């Protein structure tokens, strides 16, 4: 199959019964608009991309995501107020929550002290307890998905939450989320449960303290360190280090539960002041979108393979009885529901000795320890094909004419089939 490049549209005047005021931002799976109901209430309306709307399996997925978001109520999230999975472009409306994301707040005000970190940790633990109590795993908890509202933090973006009882929705072999906050089992494409969210909570609090649990660098480097190296807790106040070290344990069974975390963050069980609530001292300005410049390419030896050529204009057919593509809408949200840091849906295929990452920044692939990153600005097409019963071959073709192949070995034949089903959907989001 081969994919290669695309365009944009003007905001609609109305979505369902809501009048659109402006675009808040867009991601790989769709666009978020600020809109108002006829009664004047502000909502954030999230609309799927047209090419995804034409996929019946995506609509089934979208219905599941709406149900997931609706099942978590209370003061932990932005409540879903309306949705239409059957619209020409499926959409979901949530209450508009004023306030910056945690990432924007930290950029404006700097790291939190221990008291505020404990308050934030307790609030996020309560949110995770509510989410997990509904049989869900968030899977992408990060500073950009936490709104610092006046009444305390709200966890947003259930675009990649999964219903635990659904076998296909919890299928292994593909990792979704944000490197640096992904639990080791997520980074390796294994099955996950609520313990993965606890790991992410630990990484979020390290970031709120002014650090980075697994450093900086390429997404693959971050994921490698999350699997193989201990977290860097140097920026964390000493009194919180044992708690965050437990959250960031490599083995899921060694991490505390959200209920256990509440006792660790607030040991006296007395109501704490809203330390984590948003109380700005300076104006918060959303960070500018990243500028992507092509990296220098390397020249690998040419390996001739029989790849199916898939032109961008061609709509990839999905067999009517095929499993759901393992991809879900993710809506990174910033102040009041606007996209934050440009992070989008990520596809990860990891095999012994090599890996492939596709996200908003581009494609990273290659042998372990020598992965190379290519931005979308430099990519002309991407070809992929099965090479034997358990191997995926991928070739990135750049505009200046070089071709960069990589082969990833799947652990099982079914894993390879999942990769082949998911790749067309993720590539159509970015090319």
C-alpha positions as CSV (number, residue, x, y, z in Angstrom):
1,X,0.0,0.0,0.0
2,X,1.2,3.6,-0.6
3,X,0.0,6.9,0.8
4,X,1.0,10.4,-0.1
5,X,-0.2,14.1,0.7
6,X,-3.5,16.6,1.3
7,X,-5.9,20.0,2.0
8,X,-8.4,22.1,4.5
9,X,-12.0,23.5,4.8
10,X,-13.8,26.5,6.3
11,X,-15.6,26.1,9.7
12,X,-19.3,25.2,9.4
13,X,-21.9,27.7,10.6
14,X,-23.8,25.2,12.6
15,X,-23.3,21.7,14.0
16,X,-26.5,20.0,15.0
17,X,-28.3,22.6,17.1
18,X,-25.2,24.5,18.0
19,X,-24.0,27.7,16.4
20,X,-20.2,27.6,15.7
21,X,-18.3,30.6,17.0
22,X,-14.7,29.7,16.1
23,X,-12.3,26.8,15.7
24,X,-10.5,25.8,18.8
25,X,-8.0,23.5,17.0
26,X,-7.7,20.3,15.1
27,X,-5.9,17.0,15.4
28,X,-5.4,13.9,13.4
29,X,-8.9,12.6,14.0
30,X,-10.9,15.8,13.6
31,X,-11.6,19.4,14.6
32,X,-12.8,21.0,17.8
33,X,-15.1,24.1,17.6
34,X,-16.3,26.5,20.3
35,X,-20.1,26.7,19.8
36,X,-23.2,27.9,21.7
37,X,-26.5,26.2,22.3
38,X,-29.8,28.1,21.5
39,X,-29.9,28.9,25.2
40,X,-26.5,30.5,25.1
41,X,-24.4,27.8,26.8
42,X,-20.9,27.3,25.6
43,X,-19.9,23.8,24.3
44,X,-16.8,22.3,22.7
45,X,-18.0,20.3,19.6
46,X,-15.6,17.7,18.2
47,X,-16.2,16.7,14.6
48,X,-14.6,13.7,12.9
49,X,-12.6,14.1,9.7
50,X,-14.6,13.4,6.5
51,X,-12.5,10.4,5.4
52,X,-13.0,8.7,8.7
53,X,-16.7,9.5,8.7
54,X,-17.1,7.4,5.6
55,X,-15.8,4.3,7.4
56,X,-18.6,2.3,9.1
57,X,-16.2,0.7,11.5
58,X,-15.1,4.2,12.6
59,X,-18.7,5.1,13.3
60,X,-19.1,2.0,15.5
61,X,-15.9,3.1,17.3
62,X,-17.2,6.6,17.7
63,X,-20.4,5.4,19.3
64,X,-18.3,3.4,21.8
65,X,-16.3,6.5,22.6
66,X,-19.5,8.6,23.1
67,X,-20.8,5.9,25.5
68,X,-17.4,5.9,27.3
69,X,-17.4,9.6,27.8
70,X,-21.0,9.7,28.9
71,X,-20.5,7.0,31.6
72,X,-18.0,9.1,33.6
73,X,-19.8,12.0,35.3
74,X,-19.4,14.2,38.3
75,X,-16.8,16.9,38.7
76,X,-13.9,14.9,37.3
77,X,-14.5,15.5,33.6
78,X,-16.2,17.7,31.0
79,X,-19.7,16.2,30.7
80,X,-21.0,15.1,27.3
81,X,-24.1,17.1,26.6
82,X,-25.0,15.9,23.0
83,X,-23.7,13.7,20.2
84,X,-24.7,12.4,16.8
85,X,-22.6,9.4,15.7
86,X,-24.9,9.1,12.6
87,X,-24.4,12.6,11.2
88,X,-22.6,13.0,7.9
89,X,-19.6,14.0,10.0
90,X,-20.0,12.4,13.5
91,X,-19.7,14.9,16.3
92,X,-19.6,15.0,20.1
93,X,-20.4,18.1,22.3
94,X,-19.1,18.5,25.8
95,X,-19.5,21.3,28.3
96,X,-16.9,24.0,27.7
97,X,-14.6,24.2,30.7
98,X,-12.8,27.5,31.0
99,X,-9.2,27.4,32.2
100,X,-5.8,26.5,30.9
101,X,-4.4,23.0,30.6
102,X,-1.9,21.9,33.2
103,X,0.9,22.2,30.5
104,X,-0.1,25.8,29.8
105,X,-0.3,26.7,33.5
106,X,3.1,25.2,34.1
107,X,4.6,27.1,31.2
108,X,3.2,30.4,32.6
109,X,3.8,29.9,36.3
110,X,6.5,27.3,36.7
111,X,6.7,24.2,38.8
112,X,4.4,23.5,41.7
113,X,5.5,23.1,45.3
114,X,4.8,20.0,47.3
115,X,1.4,21.2,48.7
116,X,0.0,21.9,45.3
117,X,1.5,18.7,43.9
118,X,-0.3,16.7,46.6
119,X,-3.6,18.5,45.9
120,X,-3.2,17.9,42.1
121,X,-2.3,14.2,42.7
122,X,-5.3,13.7,45.0
123,X,-7.7,15.3,42.5
124,X,-6.3,13.2,39.6
125,X,-6.5,10.0,41.7
126,X,-10.2,10.8,42.4
127,X,-10.7,11.3,38.6
128,X,-9.1,7.9,37.8
129,X,-11.1,6.2,40.5
130,X,-14.3,7.4,38.8
131,X,-13.0,6.5,35.3
132,X,-11.9,3.0,36.3
133,X,-15.1,2.5,38.3
134,X,-17.0,2.7,35.0
135,X,-14.8,0.0,33.5
136,X,-12.7,2.3,31.5
137,X,-9.0,3.1,31.0
138,X,-8.1,6.6,29.9
139,X,-4.8,5.6,28.2
140,X,-3.6,9.2,27.5
141,X,-3.4,11.1,30.7
142,X,-0.9,14.0,30.3
143,X,-0.7,17.7,31.2
144,X,-2.4,18.6,27.9
145,X,-5.5,16.6,28.8
146,X,-6.0,18.2,32.2
147,X,-7.9,21.5,32.5
148,X,-7.1,23.5,35.6
149,X,-10.7,24.7,36.2
150,X,-11.7,27.1,39.0
151,X,-13.2,24.2,41.0
152,X,-10.2,21.9,40.5
153,X,-8.6,19.8,37.7
154,X,-10.8,18.1,35.0
155,X,-9.5,15.1,33.1
156,X,-10.5,15.4,29.4
157,X,-10.1,13.6,26.2
158,X,-11.8,10.2,26.3
159,X,-11.1,9.8,22.6
160,X,-8.9,6.8,23.3
161,X,-10.5,5.4,26.4
162,X,-11.4,1.8,26.1
163,X,-14.2,-0.4,27.5
164,X,-12.4,-3.1,29.4
165,X,-14.9,-5.8,28.6
166,X,-14.5,-5.4,24.8
167,X,-12.0,-7.8,23.4
168,X,-11.2,-5.9,20.2
169,X,-11.1,-2.5,21.9
170,X,-8.4,-3.9,24.2
171,X,-6.5,-5.7,21.5
172,X,-2.8,-5.7,21.9
173,X,-0.1,-4.9,19.3
174,X,-0.6,-1.2,18.9
175,X,0.2,1.5,21.4
176,X,-1.8,4.7,21.6
177,X,-0.9,7.6,23.8
178,X,1.9,10.1,24.4
179,X,5.5,9.0,24.8
180,X,6.9,10.1,28.1
181,X,3.6,9.3,29.8
182,X,3.1,5.8,28.4
183,X,3.4,2.9,30.8
184,X,5.9,0.2,29.8
185,X,3.1,-2.2,28.9
186,X,1.6,0.4,26.6
187,X,4.9,1.2,24.9
188,X,5.3,-2.5,24.1
189,X,1.8,-2.8,22.7
190,X,0.6,-5.1,25.4
191,X,-2.8,-5.3,27.0
192,X,-3.3,-2.5,29.6
193,X,-5.6,-1.8,32.6
194,X,-6.0,1.0,35.1
195,X,-2.4,0.6,36.3
196,X,-1.3,2.3,33.1
197,X,-3.2,5.5,34.0
198,X,-1.5,5.4,37.5
199,X,1.8,5.3,35.7
200,X,0.8,8.3,33.6
201,X,-0.3,10.1,36.8
202,X,3.1,9.7,38.2
203,X,4.7,11.1,35.1
204,X,2.3,14.0,35.1
205,X,3.2,15.0,38.6
206,X,7.0,14.8,37.8
207,X,6.2,17.2,35.0
208,X,4.2,19.5,37.3
209,X,7.3,19.5,39.7
210,X,9.4,20.8,36.8
211,X,11.0,17.6,35.7
212,X,10.6,14.9,33.1
213,X,10.3,11.3,34.2
214,X,12.1,9.9,31.2
215,X,14.0,12.9,29.9
216,X,13.7,14.4,26.4
217,X,14.4,13.3,22.9
218,X,12.7,11.2,20.3
219,X,9.4,9.4,21.1
220,X,11.2,6.0,20.7
221,X,13.9,7.1,23.1
222,X,11.3,8.1,25.7
223,X,9.5,4.8,25.3
224,X,12.7,2.8,25.6
225,X,13.6,4.6,28.8
226,X,10.1,4.1,30.2
227,X,10.5,0.3,29.7
228,X,14.2,-0.1,30.7
229,X,15.4,2.8,32.8
230,X,14.3,4.2,36.2
231,X,12.4,7.5,36.3
232,X,14.3,10.7,37.0
233,X,12.7,12.1,40.2
234,X,15.3,14.8,40.9
235,X,12.8,17.6,40.5
236,X,10.3,16.1,42.8
237,X,10.1,17.2,46.5
238,X,11.7,14.5,48.6
239,X,8.5,13.8,50.5
240,X,6.7,12.8,47.3
241,X,9.5,10.7,45.7
242,X,8.4,7.3,47.2
243,X,4.8,7.8,46.1
244,X,5.8,8.8,42.5
245,X,8.4,6.0,42.4
246,X,5.6,3.5,43.2
247,X,3.4,5.0,40.5
248,X,6.2,4.7,38.0
249,X,7.0,1.0,38.8
250,X,7.7,-1.0,35.7
251,X,5.3,-3.9,36.7
252,X,1.6,-2.9,36.7
253,X,1.0,-5.0,39.8
254,X,3.5,-3.0,41.8
255,X,1.7,0.3,41.3
256,X,-0.8,1.7,43.9
257,X,-4.5,1.9,43.1
258,X,-6.1,5.4,42.7
259,X,-7.8,4.8,46.1
260,X,-4.5,4.0,47.7
261,X,-3.0,7.1,46.2
262,X,-5.6,9.3,47.9
263,X,-4.3,8.0,51.3
264,X,-0.7,8.6,50.2
265,X,-1.3,12.2,48.9
266,X,-3.6,13.2,51.7
267,X,-2.7,11.0,54.6
268,X,-4.8,12.7,57.3
269,X,-8.0,12.2,55.1
270,X,-9.0,15.8,56.0
271,X,-10.4,18.0,53.2
272,X,-7.5,19.8,51.6
273,X,-7.7,23.3,50.2
274,X,-8.1,23.5,46.4
275,X,-4.3,23.7,45.9
276,X,-4.5,22.4,42.4
277,X,-7.2,24.7,41.3
278,X,-6.3,27.3,38.7
279,X,-5.4,30.6,40.3
280,X,-3.4,32.4,37.6
281,X,-0.9,35.1,38.5
282,X,-0.1,35.9,34.9
283,X,-1.9,35.6,31.6
284,X,-1.8,32.1,30.1
285,X,-1.0,32.1,26.4
286,X,-1.3,28.8,24.5
287,X,2.0,27.7,23.1
288,X,2.5,28.1,19.3
289,X,2.1,25.0,17.2
290,X,5.3,23.2,16.5
291,X,7.1,23.9,13.3
292,X,8.2,20.8,11.5
293,X,11.3,20.9,9.4
294,X,12.6,17.8,7.5
295,X,15.5,16.0,9.1
296,X,18.5,14.8,7.1
297,X,17.8,11.4,5.6
298,X,20.2,8.5,5.4
299,X,20.7,6.3,2.4
300,X,20.0,2.6,3.2
301,X,20.7,-0.3,0.9
302,X,17.9,-0.8,-1.6
303,X,15.8,-3.9,-0.9
304,X,13.3,-4.6,-3.7
305,X,10.0,-5.9,-2.3
306,X,6.5,-6.5,-3.8
307,X,4.6,-3.6,-2.2
308,X,1.0,-2.9,-3.1
309,X,1.0,0.7,-4.4
310,X,-1.8,2.7,-2.7
311,X,-2.3,6.2,-4.1
312,X,-3.6,8.9,-1.8
313,X,-6.7,9.5,-3.9
314,X,-7.7,5.8,-3.7
315,X,-10.1,5.0,-0.8
316,X,-8.8,1.9,0.9
317,X,-11.6,-0.6,1.0
318,X,-12.3,-2.4,4.4
319,X,-13.9,-5.8,4.1
320,X,-17.4,-5.7,5.5
321,X,-16.8,-8.3,8.2
322,X,-13.3,-7.2,9.2
323,X,-12.5,-6.3,12.9
324,X,-12.7,-2.7,14.0
325,X,-9.6,-0.8,13.1
326,X,-7.6,-0.3,16.3
327,X,-7.7,3.5,16.2
328,X,-9.9,6.0,18.0
329,X,-10.5,9.7,18.0
330,X,-8.2,11.6,20.3
331,X,-8.9,15.3,21.0
332,X,-5.9,17.0,22.7
333,X,-7.4,19.9,24.6
334,X,-6.0,23.1,26.0
335,X,-7.6,26.2,27.6
336,X,-11.3,25.6,27.7
337,X,-11.2,22.7,25.3
338,X,-8.7,23.9,22.6
339,X,-6.1,21.6,21.3
340,X,-2.9,22.0,23.3
341,X,0.4,20.8,22.1
342,X,-0.4,19.4,18.7
343,X,-0.2,15.8,19.9
344,X,-2.3,13.4,17.9
345,X,-3.1,9.8,17.6
346,X,0.0,7.6,17.6
347,X,0.5,4.2,16.0
348,X,3.4,2.1,17.4
349,X,4.5,-1.3,16.1
350,X,7.3,-2.8,18.2
351,X,9.2,-6.0,17.3
352,X,12.4,-7.6,18.5
353,X,15.2,-5.2,17.5
354,X,13.1,-2.7,15.4
355,X,10.1,-0.4,15.7
356,X,7.8,2.0,13.9
357,X,6.1,5.1,15.3
358,X,3.7,7.3,13.4
359,X,2.3,10.5,15.0
360,X,1.7,14.1,14.3
361,X,5.4,14.9,14.1
362,X,6.1,12.3,11.4
363,X,7.5,8.8,11.2
364,X,10.3,7.3,13.3
365,X,11.5,3.8,12.4
366,X,14.6,1.6,12.3
367,X,16.6,-0.8,14.4
368,X,16.7,-0.4,18.2
369,X,19.0,2.4,19.2
370,X,19.4,3.7,15.7
371,X,15.9,4.9,14.8
372,X,15.6,7.8,12.4
373,X,12.8,10.4,12.4
374,X,11.2,11.8,9.2
375,X,8.8,14.8,9.3
376,X,5.6,14.9,7.2
377,X,7.1,17.9,5.4
378,X,9.8,15.7,3.9
379,X,7.7,12.6,3.3
380,X,6.3,12.0,-0.2
381,X,4.7,8.6,0.3
382,X,4.7,5.6,2.6
383,X,4.5,2.0,1.4
384,X,3.9,-1.0,3.5
385,X,3.2,-4.8,3.0
386,X,3.4,-8.1,4.7
387,X,6.7,-9.8,4.2
388,X,6.0,-13.4,5.2
389,X,3.5,-14.5,7.9
390,X,4.7,-12.3,10.8
391,X,6.8,-9.5,9.3
392,X,5.7,-6.0,8.3
393,X,7.8,-4.1,5.7
394,X,7.6,-0.3,5.6
395,X,9.3,2.0,3.2
396,X,9.3,5.8,3.7
397,X,9.8,7.7,0.4
398,X,11.1,11.3,0.7
399,X,10.5,14.2,-1.6
400,X,14.2,14.3,-2.6
401,X,14.1,10.8,-3.9
402,X,15.5,8.6,-1.1
403,X,13.7,5.5,0.2
404,X,14.1,4.2,3.8
405,X,12.9,0.7,4.5
406,X,12.4,-1.1,7.8
407,X,11.1,-4.6,8.7
408,X,9.3,-5.2,12.1
409,X,8.6,-8.7,13.3
410,X,5.3,-9.3,15.0
411,X,5.0,-11.9,17.8
412,X,1.9,-13.5,16.2
413,X,0.3,-13.6,12.8
414,X,-2.8,-11.9,14.3
415,X,-0.6,-9.0,15.4
416,X,0.6,-8.4,11.9
417,X,-3.0,-8.4,10.6
418,X,-3.9,-5.8,13.1
419,X,-1.0,-3.6,12.0
420,X,-2.1,-4.0,8.3
421,X,-5.7,-3.0,9.2
422,X,-4.6,0.0,11.3
423,X,-2.0,1.5,9.0
424,X,-4.4,2.8,6.3
425,X,-6.5,4.7,8.8
426,X,-3.5,6.4,10.6
427,X,-1.8,7.3,7.4
428,X,-4.9,8.9,5.9
429,X,-5.0,11.2,9.0
430,X,-1.6,12.6,8.2
431,X,-0.8,12.3,4.5
